[in-house]
Amino acid sequence: MAANSSTPGLRPYMPADAATLAALFRDSVDELAEEDYDDGQREAWASEADDVEAFGSRLAGELTIVALVNGDIVGFASLRDNTVFDMLYVRPDMARQGVGSALAEAIEKLAGAHGTLTLSVDASDAARDFFAARGYVATTRNTIEIGGQWLGNTTMTKALAAPLAGSAH
Protein backbone atom coordinates (compact mmCIF):
# COMPACT_ATOMS: atom_id res chain seq x y z
CA MET A 1 0.00 0.00 0.00
CA ALA A 2 1.49 3.34 -1.03
CA ALA A 3 1.33 6.30 1.31
CA ASN A 4 -0.26 9.41 -0.12
CA SER A 5 1.75 12.62 -0.26
CA SER A 6 0.19 13.97 2.94
CA THR A 7 1.14 10.94 5.05
CA PRO A 8 4.85 10.22 5.10
CA GLY A 9 6.20 6.73 5.44
CA LEU A 10 8.43 6.19 8.47
CA ARG A 11 11.43 3.92 8.90
CA PRO A 12 14.41 3.55 11.23
CA TYR A 13 17.56 5.60 10.68
CA MET A 14 20.32 3.87 8.74
CA PRO A 15 24.01 4.96 8.74
CA ALA A 16 23.78 5.70 5.00
CA ASP A 17 21.28 8.49 5.87
CA ALA A 18 23.85 10.59 7.76
CA ALA A 19 24.91 12.96 4.96
CA THR A 20 21.33 13.50 3.74
CA LEU A 21 20.07 14.18 7.26
CA ALA A 22 22.98 16.52 8.02
CA ALA A 23 22.10 18.58 4.92
CA LEU A 24 18.39 18.52 5.83
CA PHE A 25 19.26 19.67 9.38
CA ARG A 26 21.31 22.59 8.03
CA ASP A 27 18.59 23.65 5.56
CA SER A 28 15.86 23.34 8.19
CA VAL A 29 17.73 25.46 10.73
CA ASP A 30 18.70 28.06 8.14
CA GLU A 31 15.25 28.51 6.60
CA LEU A 32 12.69 27.54 9.23
CA ALA A 33 14.32 29.36 12.16
CA GLU A 34 15.01 32.58 10.23
CA GLU A 35 12.32 34.59 12.05
CA ASP A 36 13.52 33.52 15.51
CA TYR A 37 17.32 33.53 15.32
CA ASP A 38 19.82 35.82 13.57
CA ASP A 39 22.30 34.69 10.91
CA GLY A 40 25.13 34.04 13.38
CA GLN A 41 22.91 32.01 15.69
CA ARG A 42 21.54 29.89 12.84
CA GLU A 43 25.01 29.30 11.40
CA ALA A 44 26.34 28.18 14.81
CA TRP A 45 23.35 25.89 15.32
CA ALA A 46 23.57 24.43 11.80
CA SER A 47 27.32 23.82 12.25
CA GLU A 48 26.44 20.96 14.62
CA ALA A 49 26.04 18.88 11.43
CA ASP A 50 29.35 19.93 9.83
CA ASP A 51 31.04 16.74 11.05
CA VAL A 52 28.78 14.27 9.25
CA GLU A 53 30.38 11.26 10.96
CA ALA A 54 29.78 12.70 14.44
CA PHE A 55 26.25 13.78 13.48
CA GLY A 56 25.54 10.26 12.21
CA SER A 57 26.91 8.78 15.43
CA ARG A 58 24.57 11.00 17.44
CA LEU A 59 21.60 9.83 15.37
CA ALA A 60 22.67 6.19 15.63
CA GLY A 61 23.02 6.51 19.41
CA GLU A 62 19.38 7.53 19.77
CA LEU A 63 16.14 6.03 18.53
CA THR A 64 15.96 7.95 15.24
CA ILE A 65 13.21 7.67 12.66
CA VAL A 66 13.18 9.02 9.13
CA ALA A 67 10.16 10.30 7.18
CA LEU A 68 9.84 9.67 3.46
CA VAL A 69 7.46 10.99 0.83
CA ASN A 70 7.62 9.40 -2.62
CA GLY A 71 10.87 7.71 -1.60
CA ASP A 72 12.60 11.00 -0.65
CA ILE A 73 13.77 11.77 2.87
CA VAL A 74 11.72 14.74 4.11
CA GLY A 75 12.39 14.76 7.86
CA PHE A 76 13.69 12.96 10.91
CA ALA A 77 13.19 12.82 14.65
CA SER A 78 15.04 11.22 17.54
CA LEU A 79 14.33 10.02 21.05
CA ARG A 80 17.14 10.00 23.64
CA ASP A 81 16.99 7.72 26.68
CA ASN A 82 13.28 7.09 26.02
CA THR A 83 12.50 10.35 27.84
CA VAL A 84 13.86 13.22 25.73
CA PHE A 85 12.48 14.25 22.34
CA ASP A 86 15.92 15.30 21.11
CA MET A 87 15.56 16.30 17.46
CA LEU A 88 12.77 17.02 14.99
CA TYR A 89 13.69 18.49 11.62
CA VAL A 90 11.70 18.73 8.40
CA ARG A 91 12.88 19.69 4.93
CA PRO A 92 11.82 23.35 4.47
CA ASP A 93 9.75 22.67 1.34
CA MET A 94 7.76 20.05 3.30
CA ALA A 95 7.11 22.20 6.38
CA ARG A 96 3.50 22.45 7.58
CA GLN A 97 2.43 19.44 5.52
CA GLY A 98 2.08 16.88 8.32
CA VAL A 99 5.64 15.51 8.29
CA GLY A 100 6.57 16.97 11.69
CA SER A 101 3.27 15.83 13.18
CA ALA A 102 3.74 12.27 11.89
CA LEU A 103 7.27 12.15 13.30
CA ALA A 104 6.18 13.62 16.65
CA GLU A 105 3.29 11.15 16.92
CA ALA A 106 5.68 8.26 16.27
CA ILE A 107 8.25 9.47 18.83
CA GLU A 108 5.53 9.94 21.45
CA LYS A 109 4.13 6.44 20.79
CA LEU A 110 7.60 4.88 20.94
CA ALA A 111 8.39 6.62 24.23
CA GLY A 112 5.03 5.58 25.68
CA ALA A 113 5.53 1.99 24.54
CA HIS A 114 8.81 1.97 26.48
CA GLY A 115 6.96 3.03 29.64
CA THR A 116 7.78 6.74 29.56
CA LEU A 117 5.12 8.74 31.38
CA THR A 118 6.51 12.23 30.70
CA LEU A 119 8.39 13.26 27.59
CA SER A 120 10.51 16.42 27.56
CA VAL A 121 11.85 18.54 24.72
CA ASP A 122 14.11 21.59 24.57
CA ALA A 123 12.09 23.36 21.89
CA SER A 124 13.67 26.08 19.80
CA ASP A 125 11.76 29.33 19.54
CA ALA A 126 10.84 28.24 16.00
CA ALA A 127 9.32 24.96 17.28
CA ARG A 128 7.74 26.12 20.53
CA ASP A 129 4.26 26.72 19.09
CA PHE A 130 4.34 23.35 17.31
CA PHE A 131 5.02 21.51 20.57
CA ALA A 132 2.51 23.64 22.52
CA ALA A 133 -0.17 22.66 19.99
CA ARG A 134 0.68 18.99 20.70
CA GLY A 135 0.06 19.44 24.42
CA TYR A 136 3.57 20.20 25.65
CA VAL A 137 3.76 22.67 28.53
CA ALA A 138 6.63 25.12 28.98
CA THR A 139 8.56 24.55 32.22
CA THR A 140 11.90 26.37 31.86
CA ARG A 141 13.40 29.03 29.61
CA ASN A 142 17.02 28.26 28.68
CA THR A 143 19.93 30.03 27.08
CA ILE A 144 22.50 27.75 25.49
CA GLU A 145 25.85 28.50 23.89
CA ILE A 146 26.73 26.95 20.54
CA GLY A 147 29.85 27.97 18.66
CA GLY A 148 30.17 31.25 20.51
CA GLN A 149 26.53 32.21 19.92
CA TRP A 150 23.78 32.33 22.55
CA LEU A 151 20.41 30.83 21.61
CA GLY A 152 17.20 30.63 23.58
CA ASN A 153 15.01 27.57 23.86
CA THR A 154 12.28 26.31 26.17
CA THR A 155 12.11 23.02 28.04
CA MET A 156 8.60 21.65 27.58
CA THR A 157 7.00 18.46 28.88
CA LYS A 158 4.05 16.32 27.89
CA ALA A 159 2.35 13.62 29.92
CA LEU A 160 1.97 10.49 27.84
CA ALA A 161 -0.81 7.98 28.21
CA ALA A 162 0.19 5.00 30.34
CA PRO A 163 0.42 1.72 28.39
CA LEU A 164 -2.78 -0.29 28.57
CA ALA A 165 -2.70 -3.01 31.24
CA GLY A 166 -2.44 -6.43 29.71
CA SER A 167 -1.41 -5.16 26.29
CA ALA A 168 0.90 -7.53 24.43
CA HIS A 169 4.32 -6.35 23.29
N, C-alpha and C positions, 0 to 999 in steps of 0.2 A: 504494500500500500504506500503510495507516494504522499508525502506531506505537501499541503498547499503552501503557497508563498507566505501566508500569514502565520503559519505554525512551523517553527524551525524543528529540524531533527536534532536530537542530542546524542552525543557519544562521549566516551572517556577521552581524556587528553592522551596523545601519543607523542613520544620524543620528536618525531618528524614535524610536529606542529610548531615547535619552538620559534623558528624564524618568522613564520606567518603571524603567530600570536604576538610576538614582540613588535612587529610592524603595526598590527591592529591596535595594540596598546598605545603606541606612540601617536598614531592618527587620532584615536579616540580622545586622548588627553589633550592634544593640540587643538582639535576642532570643537569637541563637546564641552570643554571646560573654559572656553575662551571668555565667556561672560563673567566667570567667577574668579579667574586667576590671571595675572599679567603674563607677558611673554616669558620673563625670566623664571617665574614660578612653574609655568607649564613645561618649559625646557628642562628644568631640574627634575621635575616629576617624570617626564617622559624618558629621561636619561637612565632611569632604573632598568630599562630594557636594552640599553646599549650593549651590554655583555649578554649576548643571546644564550650562551651556554649556562651562565648563572641564572638567567631568567627562566630557562627551561628546567633547570634543577629546582627552582622555587616551585614552578607549576607541578613538577613530578612529585615533589615532597608533600603536596596537598592533594585533596580530592578535587581534581579539576575536570570540568566538563566543557565541551565545545559545542557550539550551535552551528548548524549548517542549513543553508537554504539553497536549493538546486545544486547541491554538491559543493558549494562554496562556504568557507568558514566566515561566519558573520558576527561571532561573539564568543566569549568564554567567561566562566565564573569558577571560583575556587572556594573550598571550605577547608579551614585550618583547624586541626584538633577537634573536629566535630562540633565546635562551639563558636567559631569566628568566621563570618562571611568575609573572606579576605579580599577577593577581587571580583569585579563585574565590569566587563568592558564590551562594548558593542561597536561594530564598524560604523563610522559616522553616517554613511548613506543608508544604514538600516535602523538608525535611531528612531524611537517612537513607533515601531512597527511590531511590537510584541516580543522581540528577541530577548530583551532584558527581563521582561516579565516571565518568559518561559524558563530562562536560566535561574532567576530568583526562586521561582516555584520549585524547580528541581533541587536546588541547594537546600531550601527549607525542608523539603520532603526527605532528602538524604540525611540531614541533621536529625530530624525527628525520628527517622527509622533507626538511628544509632542511639536513641534515648535522650537526645538533647532537649531540655525543656525551655531554655532561653538561648536565643541566637543573638550575637552582637555583631555590629559592623562599625567601622570607622568611616563614615560616609563623607565623601568630598562635598564641598558646597554645591557642586554641579549635580550630585546624586541625592542630596538630602531630601528633596521633595519626592523623588521616586520611592525612597525607602519609607518615608512618612505615609505615603499613599498605600503602602503594603502593610501598615500597622506597626511599624517600628517607632519607638518613642525615644526622643533625644534625652540623654542622661548627662553627657559631659561635652563641653566645648574644648577642643585641643588645638595647640599650635605645634607643628612638627617642622623639623629642619631637614631639608633634602638638598644636597649639593650647594649649600650656602644660601639657600632661599627658605623663607618661612612661609608655610602654608597652613591654613586653617582647615579643620575637619570636625565632625561631630560624632561622638560615640552614641550609637542608637541600639536599642534592644527590642526584641520581639519575643513574646511568649509563644511557644509552639504547642500544638495539641499533643497531649500525651499519647503514646502508641496504644491502640486498642488492646484490652486484656484478651489474652487467648489468641491473638492474631499470629498466624504462622509466618516464619521468616525463611 
